[in-house]
Amino acid sequence: MTILSQAFNFASRRGILLRKKLLLTIQRTSPFCRAVLGLKSPSVLPSCATSIFPISSVLSISARQISSTMAAKTPFERLPTNVVPVNYDVTLKPSLKSFTFEGSETIQVTVVEPTKAISVNCIEIEVKSVQYQADGGSEITGTIEYKKENEIAVFTFPEQLPAGKGSLKLTFTGELNDRMKGFYRSKYTGPDGEDRYGAVTQFEPVISETDDSSDSSLKVVKYDKTPIMSTYLVAYVVGEYDCVEGKDENGVLVRVYTPVGKKEQGQFALDVAVKTLPFYNKYFNIAYPLPKIDLIAIADFSAAKQWVALVVGHELAHQWFGNLVTMEWWTHLWLNEGFASWIEYLCVDHCFPEFDIWTQFVNQDLGRALDLDALHTSHPIEVPVGSPDEVDEIFDVISYSKGASVIRMLHNYIGDEDFRKGMNSYLTKYAYKNTFTEDLWGSLREASGKPVDKVMTTWTKQMGFPVIKVTESQDGNNRVLKLSQEKFNADGKTVAGESSEWLVPITISTSDSPNTPVKSVLLEGPSMTVTLENVKPGAWVKLNSGSVGMYRVHYTSEMLDALTPAVRDKTLPPRDRLSLENDLFALARAGLASSVDVLKVTEGFINEDNYTVWSDLSLNLSKIAGMLQYTDGYEAYKVYERALFGPVAKSLGWEQREGEGVLKSMLRELALVRLGRYGDPDIVAEARRRFADHCDGKAVLPADLRSPVYVTVLVNGDEDIFNKMLKLYDEADMQEEKDKVRSQDSTFVIAGVTGSVKGREMGWQFVKDNWTEIHKRYTGGFLLARLCKTFFKENTAPGAERSINQALENVHLNAAWMKNQSASVVTFLKDRPAA
């Protein structure tokens, strides 16, 4: 590949680089699809197809129809297998002034059977010319026709293309858009304070770099020929970057590129990558096959350490699972994303055990998966995908977080040793090939001897998950549990004809063995009886030990009473404390438990010292707080929050202590934000003092206190405070403080104002007033799905239908809670002694 660009210093330290995934390889042929940053379209086909690139657009050789199981739509054409791509030679010339690019490409292909037409995926690309030349034959020119609804361009030639080898040659142009999709432009601030732009997508080793003989302002950068790979993995960046570099224990060169002048900000990502590559080499027992890997932090993204560690772990995992072996079609997207979303945590836990990362998994992935998958508008992990619009919708919590959660449950069910054997067998057998979900199950079944395919089909082919209802009785020194399962729905209502059952791996712990399950069983039908030996009367019993299972648990009030003291004295482990309260809030929202009882149990967390437990609890409380804003009980709720968070904030104080870990710092930030938001007078006064000193230059706020101070003074402030915050933004250097307002951040800003009744009204009015521009800017990308019923009947949003329906379902759930439970909660809050 060759790229021509304005003459930046493209040597070893700046230039056109790989984003996070250095292309490994995948697949016997190499059909290109679309860049991961927002584009989607056919990936690799079973017998191969062709595809042509321009990243934001991308061509792919087409046909085969699949009906969508989503909204009724015209069947989408997949690419035919009569033309096989062998190699791509691509030249791109981006302009960072006009925000356009020119390109040419020669694709070596094998024509399997004679044809007069070649169809390719083409998105926002104008193909200027197309020629085909069979080996030993004459060049013929084709005509170009677009089928925009299927994102296809059809090249038709005046005569049959004979079977055999040949070359397909194209020239094309495209736009460097500002929508974070395809080949797009990225705005950043240069060392001189001036705005600059880079061109970004998601390449590989540079083999030469010369001046352009026709234009001295341009440099020509050539990349080496890649291994066999799936073309949707191609990535490149044009811009000015610094880098830090190192080598892992196997001698692989690792570089992390950053905006100019900020290479120190890439050091942690480098440390993570240098640790991560050897971990995966050993875990899969398959060596990383390339001599180098590059990662790049562009100005559009910023993050804290734990997030950086997870992202690096996730993307490097794809070098094996996703790149070495890749999905057969987007239907099996979760094979890539669910697995990488699980193993990133395994890797980070190995490299940074102090992060307590598995507890954060329960909060961030399992919790989100349970919330979304309880909706009637959810979908199975495996969704038959037809049109490109549908791909936007499956890049969601189900693909990533539920996929990760069921892989974690499976790993626990068969054990780490057998899991690793199965993964090595799978990756070895299918290296550089495409797979179906069932191929993974088969390898893991053979390694473990357990019915993996039978179990996991119940989790990937149907949407939702069960709630396990448990009752108990004492039989001498034994505890007898009766377990039953039924589908859990967020509204507590069973749909007519709904009779889903799962094969559920269940683990059980007790007060005598809180950290290690005393029993593991597989629930294979509607119900079963389990006997626990030597469990004395009064001892607590907890299902889903370690919160490994993808299900909720509904205890009797007596069992819950026995568990509550273990929450207060923290003898129940953190992940189990978290899942207990999370299940209770979900059951209450579904009308299966009392929200008043849940708030009473929540008071037992007053001694909690685990950041992630507090984070999950805060999220659940915020859902109730948002609804109580519409009642006369909101002020009493603020008192409840201040009483709950006061002790932990007091124990941590404002100042970081020597030797304090990152989680303590994060807990301080969380507690101070909650108290500031709900008007604790001491916290508000101290935040104002520190904000004034910061603005006056007397004492710079440390990074971990900026959020508490900024949130507190803004919530309790006025227009003068707001103007001071804008001034701070204009003077800020760190990207994470610059929130005014990058294109890709717009949807988050809209969502960010919805924390109050007035803000929701303003935000919704803004969306309605500006819908045409919002839809134009974000159509075809994941951002649109982040942004009610009557409005969207008249203003459609292709690619976001499911997200809209899920939002509407949540509105109905909130309305039901307000009708059925808000009055009793308000009475409880007002009657509390502290109120």
Secondary structure as UniProt FT lines:
FT   STRAND          2..6
FT   TURN            36..38
FT   STRAND          51..52
FT   TURN            55..57
FT   STRAND          59..60
FT   STRAND          65..66
FT   STRAND          76..77
FT   STRAND          83..95
FT   TURN            96..99
FT   STRAND          100..111
FT   STRAND          115..121
FT   STRAND          125..134
FT   TURN            135..136
FT   STRAND          139..141
FT   STRAND          143..147
FT   HELIX           148..150
FT   STRAND          152..161
FT   STRAND          164..175
FT   STRAND          184..189
FT   TURN            191..192
FT   STRAND          195..200
FT   STRAND          206..212
FT   TURN            213..214
FT   STRAND          215..223
FT   HELIX           231..233
FT   STRAND          237..238
FT   STRAND          241..247
FT   TURN            249..250
FT   STRAND          253..259
FT   TURN            260..261
FT   HELIX           263..266
FT   HELIX           267..284
FT   STRAND          292..296
FT   TURN            299..300
FT   HELIX           305..317
FT   TURN            318..320
FT   TURN            322..324
FT   STRAND          325..327
FT   HELIX           330..332
FT   HELIX           333..351
FT   HELIX           353..355
FT   HELIX           357..361
FT   HELIX           362..366
FT   HELIX           367..373
FT   TURN            376..377
FT   HELIX           388..394
FT   HELIX           398..402
FT   HELIX           403..414
FT   HELIX           416..429
FT   TURN            430..432
FT   STRAND          433..435
FT   HELIX           437..448
FT   HELIX           452..460
FT   STRAND          466..475
FT   TURN            476..477
FT   STRAND          478..487
FT   TURN            490..491
FT   TURN            496..497
FT   STRAND          504..510
FT   TURN            511..512
FT   STRAND          519..523
FT   STRAND          527..532
FT   TURN            533..534
FT   TURN            537..538
FT   STRAND          541..543
FT   HELIX           545..547
FT   STRAND          552..554
FT   HELIX           557..568
FT   TURN            569..570
FT   HELIX           574..589
FT   TURN            590..591
FT   HELIX           595..602
FT   HELIX           603..607
FT   HELIX           611..628
FT   TURN            629..630
FT   TURN            632..633
FT   HELIX           634..652
FT   TURN            658..659
FT   HELIX           662..677
FT   TURN            678..679
FT   HELIX           681..696
FT   HELIX           703..715
FT   HELIX           719..731
FT   HELIX           735..737
FT   HELIX           743..745
FT   HELIX           746..752
FT   HELIX           753..755
FT   HELIX           757..769
FT   HELIX           771..778
FT   TURN            779..780
FT   HELIX           782..786
FT   HELIX           789..794
FT   TURN            798..799
FT   HELIX           801..820
FT   HELIX           822..831
FT   TURN            833..834
//
